Amino acid sequence: QKFVHRYPQNKNLYFEIQKKKLFASEMRDILFLHTELVSSDSDVTNNFYETSESPFTPFI
């Protein structure tokens, strides 16, 4: 019968993987919030620049 020894490195590796997963999920949340903020800002920006004048049409 063989005994499998769990070395401290395996435990450290597990925690490193968990930290990377946590970091990845935090980054995903930050990017999602940034995307939401930018898309809502673009609506405000578009409305700000809208005027009653017709858009410029170049002469052809």
URNOR-V506012 format. One record per run of one state. SS is the DSSP state (H for helix, E for strand, L for the rest). FROM is the first residue (numbers start at 1). LEN is the number of residues. If there is no record, write none. Layout:
SS,FROM,LEN
SS,FROM,LEN
This chain:
L,1,7
H,8,42
L,50,11
